[in-house]
Amino acid sequence: MTDDTRSGLTRRDLLLGASGTAAALVFSRPGLAQAPAPAPGGSMMGVPFERRDVVRVGLVGCGARGPGHLHDLLGIDGVEIEALCDVVPERVAKAQDMVQKAGRKRPEAYTRGEHDFERLCRRGDLDLVYVATPWRWHVPMALAAMGGGAHAAVEVPAAVTLEECWQLVEASERTRRHCVMLENCNYGWSEMLVLNLVRAGVLGEIAHAECAYIHDLRKLLFDRESVGPWRRLEHWKRDGNLYPTHGLGPVAWYLGVHRGDRFLRLVSMSSPSLGLQAYRDRALAADDPRRQEAYACGDMNTSLIRTARGRTVLLQHDVVSPRPYSRINMVSGTKGTFADYPARLYLDGQKGHRWQELRQKKKRPKGGLEDRFEDPLWKRLAKKAEKGGHGGMDYVMNWRLVQCLREGLAPDMDVYDAAAWSAPAALSEQSVAGGSVPVDFPDFTRGAWSRERPVHAAAGTF
């Protein structure tokens, strides 16, 4: 399975998209997405990986995201790439060459159609299966990986509907295998620095946070050769926050979600749908069939989330407006506030109403906040991380996941995080469709969220 496509939308794509939309609406209704009975093995919260010297990996999806993960994994000690899967054989061959050029044995290829990932997952000799494919395949592939005895590492969002979220939770508990969402933004330099500021009490008691995925993807959405065709399809029928996890994941760590707090309730509203239409009419030829498409998703979706402890979160999504990239990444407490883009800090008692700029590299004062609160992972991995994607956060994330397996630690992000951070997609759709009615978050942890515990990466256990 690949995470992009070579052609435009097919009738099958449209049918699958429509059915996915219907499922999102049905399973967002109260009473139809309740927790299944707990698995006999109990919660997977805090459960460590089985310790191993070598992590044997299978990768499903050798398109846009897959090669980046492969590049990172080949630069991490104790990893063996055993299997590669994609519906485009040329991509698998290219990935095999990449592994061989790194001095490793050539992985086995799985290219017999879009369900050949099932054969890969049945091998029985894999420790971890990476899923880097279009969204609608994330849950079926994660379920197959866990069912085959491997842990699953799934690209974002882990699930689209509430039913899918519960499927992941139930499968992880039943199989005793972890399902880790590959939320790279949790491992960004700024995000990990802020987490350490919060944990040290520098910002005081946290009351509010703001986050977003604001990224001008208009050109990408109309690209025939990349993720555009399937990802643009999401805008046809769905109206809500289609991609919540990049902003919400780090904020969940700041607030201790599933570590003493949880997301409780959401209210959402969307602006008119204008941006894609305007770009399409300007950029496409008059006879391009895509000019006949209609889009339901509002340009800007704004959601407000309340936690069990009464804290509030502003969550936004906009991928069709001409504006600079931002995840906002703001957190405010009784002693100060951090805001990103650019990274800056304001602490109680500072003179004047001016932000204090925080620098990762240039003109960074020795002994300053950057040095004192930079996460140990970044201090250890900065040089290698520079060669990875998204400013280095991809490498740090992948390195950390491998180390958790090799050292027998619990993952930093578990299936309950994957479900809760993905759930605002379905919940925002439900709220918008109901005229911005409040909707409740399912408690995917079944009450275990109230136990306070640290994030391993921030606790410096490595």
N, C-alpha and C positions, 0 to 999 in steps of 0.2 A: 504494500500500500504506500502511496506517495502522498506528500503533503502539498502537492500542487497538481496542475493538469495541463495538457497540451492543447486543449480545445475549449470551446464555449460550453455552455450549459446544455445538457441533454434532457430529454423527456424524463429519463430515470432520475436525474438530479432534481428535477422539479417535483416529482412525486415524493422523493425522499425528503426534500425540504419541506413540502407541505405536511407530510406525516410527522416530521420532527416538530413542526410548529404546533400541530394539534396536540401532540404529546405534551409539549411544554405547557399549553394552556390547561389541559385536563389535569395533569398532575401538580399544578400549582393551586388547585382549588382545595380549600380546607376539607380535611377528612379523607382525601384520596392519596395523600402522600405521607401517611403516618408511619411511624417507625415499625419495622418488622420485629418479630420476636428476637430477643438477643440470642446470638449464636452460643452454642454450648461452651465454646472456649472463652467467652467473655470479651471484654474490651481489648483493643490493640493499643490503647494509649499507654505510652511509656514502655512498650514491649521492645526489648533490644533485638537487633539482628543476630543471627547466628554468626559467630566470629569465623572468619576464613582468611587464608593468606592471599588467595587469588580470587578476584571477582570475575565470574564468567558472564559475559554480556551478550544479549541479542538486541539488535536494533531494527525496529519496524518503521520504515519511512526514510528513504535516502534522498529526499528532495530538499526543500529549503532549509528546514531546521536540522534534519538528520546529520548532514555533513559537519555542522558546527559541533554537535555533541560528539561525533566521532573524532574530530580533531582534538577536542579537550581530553577525551578518554585515552587517546593514544599518547598523551603527554602525562599521564598519571600512572605511577608505579602500582603494580599489583592488579592490572586489568588485562583480561584476555577477551578480544572480540571474537566470538564463536560463530555468530550467524547474522546475516543481513537479509532484509526483506523489503521488496518494493514491487509494484505492478509494472514498473518500467525496468526491464532487465539491464539496460545500459547504465542506469543509475547504480544498480547493485554492483555491476562490474567496475565502475569507477570507484565506488567505495571499497571494493576488494583490493583494487590497486593501491588505494590510499593506505590500507592496513599493511600490505606487503612492503610498500616503500618505507614504512616505519620500522621494518625489520621483524614484523610479526607474521605468523602463519596466515594463509589465506582463509578467510571465513567461508562457511557454507552459504550458498545462495538459495533464497526462497523467492521464486518469481512466477509461480504457477497460478496467477490470478489474484483477485482481491481478497480471497479467503485463505491464502497460503500462510498467512500469519498463524493460523490455527495449527498447522503442521510444525512451525517453528516452536510454538509454545508447548507442544507435546513432546519435545525432545527429551525433557527430563534432566538435562545436565546444565541448565542455565540458572544462575543466581539472580539475575536482574534483566528485565526486558524493558528497553526504552521504547516509548510510543511517541512518534513525531509525525503525526498524520493529521488530516482534516478533523474537525471537531466531532463529527458524527461517528467517527471510528474510535474515539478515545475509550469509551466505556466497553464496547465489545472486545477490544484488544486487551485492555487492562484485566477484564474478567478472564479472558483466555490465558493470560500470563499467570495470574494467581491460581487459576484452576490447574495449570500445568506444573505448579510447584515453585514458580519464580516470584520474586517481588516485582512490582510494576513501578516504573518511573514514567509518568504521563505528562505530556505537554499541556499547556493551559488553553482554555479552562478544562478541568478534569471531566466535567459533565455539563450538559445543557439543561436538563430537566431535573426536577426534584426526585422523580422516580429513579433516574440514573444515579443521582447522588446516593440514594439509599441502596441501590444495587452494589455500588462500590463499597459502602460501609459493611453491608451484610457479607459480601464475598471476602473482604479482608478478615473479618472476624471468623468466618467459617473456615477459611483455608489457613489462617494464622500466617498470612503473608501481608506485607505492607504494600500500600498503594500511596506513593509519594508523588505529589504534583510538582513538576519542574518549574516552580515559580522563581525564576532567576532574580527578579527585582528584590527579593528578600536578602540577597547576598551582594547588593550594590554597596559601594564604599560609604555613601551617605547614609543609606538605610541601616547599615550595621553600626555606624558611628552613633546615629540617633538612638538606636536600641540600647547601646551602652550608656548614653546620657540618661535615658529614661530609667534604666535599671539602677544607676548610681544615684538617682534622686535629684539630678541637676535641674530638671524641669519641675520638680515638685510633684504634687498629685495631679495626674492627668485627667482633664475634663473633656477635651474635644480634639478631634483629628479631622483632616481633610485629605482627600486623595482622588486620583483620577487616572484615566487613560485618555489623554488628548494627543492625537497623532494624526497628522494629515496623510491619509492613506488613499486619497482619491485616485491618484495615478495607478497605484497598486491594485485597487479594486477593479479597474478596467483593463488590467494587463491580462492578455489571453494566455500567457505562458507561465504565469506564477500562480499565487493563491487566489487571485482576483475572482475567477468564475464562481468557486464554491463559497468564498467568503462574502462576495457581493450578494449571493443568494440569501444570506442571513438577513439582509436589510429589506427583503421583499415583504415578508409576512410578520416579522418580529419587531416589536416596538418596546424597547427597554434598554438596559445596560447589557450589551452583548459580550462585553469583555472586561469583567470586573476585577480580576485577580491581581493584575500588575500593581494597581494602586492599593487595593485592600489587603493584600498579603502582608506587606510590611507594617501597615497600621494595626493589623490583628496581632502582630508580635508586640508592638508598642503597648497595646491595651491589655495584653495578657489574655487574649481570647483563647478559650479552652485551657487556660492556666489561671483560673480564678474569675473569669468573666466569660460571657458569650454574647453573640449577636441575638437580639430579642425580637426586634420589630423593624419594618422598613416601610417607608412611604416614598413613592416615586412619581415623577412627571417628566414628560418629554416636550421639547420644542417642536415646531412644525418641521416637516421633512422637506428640505429645500436644497441642501448642498450637493447631493449626488446628482439631482436633476439638472441643476445649473451647470455643474462641471461636465456632465454627459452631453448636454446640448451645445456646449462650447467646444468640446474636445473631439466628438465623434462625427464621422461623415454622415451626411443627411440620410443615406440609405442603410446605415448600420442598424441591424435589428435590435440592438440593445437600447436604442432610443425609444423603444416602445415599452420599456420596463417601467413599473411603478414601484415606489419604495415606501414602506410603511414606517420605518424606523425614524424617529425624530433626530435632527442633527445633534442636539445636546440632550442627553438624559441626565437628570439630577435626582439622586436618591438621598434620603436621610435615614440613618440607621441609629437605633437606640440600643444600648447594651443592657444586660441584666443589672449592672451596677449604676445605670443612669447616665453613662457617658454617651456622647453623640459623635456621629461620623457623617461627613459630607462626602458622597461618592459620585463622580461624574464620568461620562463617556461621550466623546466626540471624535470621530475619525473622518469627518467630511467637511471641516471648516478650514479656511486658510489662516492658521495660527501656529506658533512655535510649539514644539513638543513639550509636554509637561505631564508629570504624575502628581503635581502639587506637593505631596509628601510633607504635610504640615501637622505638627502635634503641639498642643498647648496645655500647659499646666499652671499650677499656682506660683511657680518660681520662674517661669520663662516659656519661650516659644521657639521652636525650630521650624523653618520653612525652607523648601528647596527651590531650585531653578531660578537663581543660583542658591547654593547651600548657605544658609545664614542663621544667626542665632540672636535672640534678644533675651537677656536675663534681667530679673528684677534688680533694680539698683543702678543699672547702667545710666550714664549721663546722656541726656538727649534722646530723641526718638529716632535712633539710627540702628540698623542691623549691624551685627558683627559678622563679617564674611568668614566662612570656613573654607580652607583650601586643602585639597588632597595632595598637591605637589608644590606648585610654584609659590615663592614668597611665604612659605609656611613657617611661622615662628616656632623656634625650638622650645619645647616644654609647654606649648600651648594646648588648647583643648584637642586639637587634631592629634597630637602625639599621645596625649593621656587617654583618649577615648577611642582611638582607632582600633578596630577589632583585631585580635591576634591573628585571625585568618588572613586579613589583608597584610599585616606586617610580615607574615610568613610567605605569602603567595604572590605579592604584588608584581614581581618581575615576570613570573610565569603567566600571571593573569593578564598582563598587557597583550599577550598574543591571542587571547581568547576573545569571544564576541561580546558585544554590548558593554564595552568599557571594562571588561574583565570579570563581570559578575557571573557569566556563564561558566568560566573555568572554576571560580571559587565554589559555585554551587555543585558542580560535578565532582570536584575534588572532595568536598565535604561529604557528599553522599557515599562515595567510594570508601572514605575513611570510616564512616559509620559502620559499613558492612565489614570492613577489614578488622576493626577494633571491637566489634560486637556491641555497638552503642545503639540506643533508640534513635530513629530518624528525627531530624529537627522538625519536619513537617509530616504529619501522618494522614490517614484517610479522612479523619474528622475535619482536619484543616482543609483538605482538598474539597470536601463536600460543602463546608460552610462558606469558603471563599468563592466557590463557583455558584452557589445558590442564588445570589442577587440577580443573576441573569433571569431566571424563571420568576423570582419574586417581583422584580421590577416590571416585568411584562404583565403580571397579574395586577399589580397596583395601578399601572397606567391604564390597562383595559377597564378597570373599575372606577376610573375617574380620580386616581390618586388616593385610593383607599389604603389604610394601613393593613399590612399583611405580616403574619408571624413567621419567624424563622423556625424551622424544625430544630429540635435539639438532637443533632446527630450523635452526640456523646452519651445520650440517655442519662444525663445527670452528672457524668464524670468531669464536666468542665469546671466545677467549683474547686477542684483541688489545685492549689498553686504549685507550680513547678517551673524551673528555668528552661529557656531554650539552650540546648547544649552548646551551640556555637558561641553564644554570648557568655556562657559560664566558663569558657576557657578550659574545657575538659580534655582538649587535645594537647 
